[in-house]
Amino acid sequence: MAEKTTKKRAAKSSSRAVIEVKGLEKKFELTKDKYQVALQAVDFDIEATEFVILFGPSGCGKSTVLNLIAGLELPTAGSIKIRGEELTKFNKIQLARHHRTKIGMVFQQFNLIANLSVKENVALPGAFAGSNYETRTKRAEHLLEMFGLTGMADNLPQELSGGEQQKVAIARSLMNNPWIVLVDEPTGNLDSKSSEEVMDILEHLNQKSRRTILLVTHNPDYLNRAHRVFFMKDGKIINSKVNRRVVHRRADTKTDDELSYEMKGGK
Amino acid sequence: MNVRDVLRLALRIFKNNRLRTFLTILGISVGIATIVFLVAFGYGVQKITVEKITRADALLALDVLPNTGEKEKPITEQNVEKIAKIDKVAHAEPILQVSGQAEVNSGTGELHSVYGVGEEFFNLDGTSFKPGGSFSARSSDEIVVTPAVLELFSLKKDELPSEKIKLTYFSHPTESGETVRLMDNDEYRVVGVAIDNEDRAIVYLPYNNLRKYFPEKSISALKVKIAAQTDVSAVKSAISAMGYPVSTVIDEIEQLEKGFKVARISLGFLGIVALIVASIGMFNTLTIALLERIKEVGIMKALGASDSDIYKIFMAEAIMIGFLGGVVGIILGLAASTVVNIIFNTLAGVFEGQKVILFSFPIWFVISVILFSCLIAFITGIYPARRAARLNPLEALRYE
């Protein structure tokens, strides 16, 4: 029943789909002719401005899906389209552009660069995108202000609490104003209070600034925050659920987003 | 990513692991300093030597020697006339050389040689005087001596002595083995002290004075003055054709320069060995720095850094180390050579030697050393930078 709903929705909204995944398969070579199947026959579409959670036990392949969409690794078979562009056919330069402008990534381990200040960390993707120093510093300050981190802009990441570091990481993921934010177990290293705060921010980002969010978690507490949840087990999506409580506003709805201002000087 | 951003990220090597960066730069610097020190020393000594033998007139002079080989041919007065008449020859100055003894206030001393020369001789030979100068033309009672002669008689070396000098000459042993001893009747006045680098006791007296006592003796050597530098080789071959060996100062300089080139290359080679050791150290540092930063590379790639961005960052770090290594190396080399020079001149002062500048730093040499250092760093940086650029982002992200 739930699968049917997904398919129907996918068919209806394919024109609006920002991420289209078809027949995705990923095998890891163990020995010469022994493979471990990490993913098989994964199909789904995600619409612009949707908040989707990939839920499942560890080792179910949910992070692999995220890494494939991020373009950090290539699938064994299948296709991934980002706004109609086939990701699996990208060359290295296109992949780098994909990383820096189309997606923002948030990791469980925050992955901030230890010897750059908080502000420099947030601004770093701007440097890779070729935006000039003043523009990206201004944007980084603006993002930090939004997350209430202005006072820590010149601190080093390790001087911040885990929750604050994760907020810095989220701010960094928004630096180049991406369509999609990919979030991998954002609260895995956080206490419950910080976890709630981080989840609130992500929900806010989705609702107020209309980012498409794909979040991977094994924590069932967050399931009711998303529009849709895909349940994964052993490399397959075994079930999906549309959350009736959270209304998904269409992408064409006007927003009051102040985050989505275009970066000047950015590429 | 633009150059400024690459540099901004690369400059972090001075913020983190400061000690390691400093030690790596020091390693390169020591290698560079060794090269700078040794090669500058080679240039310096060459410069001193060439300056000593090069005077404007000396460059225009040829030394003609009697042929003592198989085709034995002494220089006769007639041949001197002949050589003097060769086109472009301005002047031919014969030299007679005998051994002898000097006597001052009835004390006697053995001389290295007694030369009978014309007054032009000193210009052609590039002699410097301290004090005094050459004897005048047609003088018959004036001589020039080297400081060693004055020393023989415990006379002051830096002033012309008032004492008259008497001379006795010895002809070379004849076939029967007897040495002829001839006493000069004249008393001579010293008019110049000629600097002799080899510290020999030599007396120069007017050619004709000596000729009187040795009418049959063939000429020991001939200094030939040539009108212009461009004619030197033509005259040289004309005289060679007569069967005499000829040498010029230019030949000597060329010979010396060849020698110094070899010396410089060997000195430079020692420096290069030092630099190779330093490069291996640098390679090691860069590789370890990369291992430490694999995760960082993964993060940067996930944030959109391209392979070439990563390559540039690592390369910029390597070249910065190389450039600074070159600059610091030159400073160290200059400092070391200044100290050595000061010590040398202090010792020279103590032992009453001449004070000299032992080191020479041609500007092109300094610039090439810095470029060379950057080049070494570039080559050393290629492998780690390429490895970093090619890291798989996902594996790099998982690297702990």
Interface residues (C-beta under 8 A of the other chain):
Chain A: N67 A70 L72 E73 K92 I93 A96 R97 H99 R100 T101 M105 F107 N111 L112 I113 N115 L116 L124 P125 A127 F128 A129 G130 Y133 R172 N176
Chain B: M1 N2 R4 D5 R8 L9 R12 K15 N16 K295 E296 G298 I299 M300 K301 A302 L303 G304 A305 S306 D307 D309 N392 P393 L394 L397
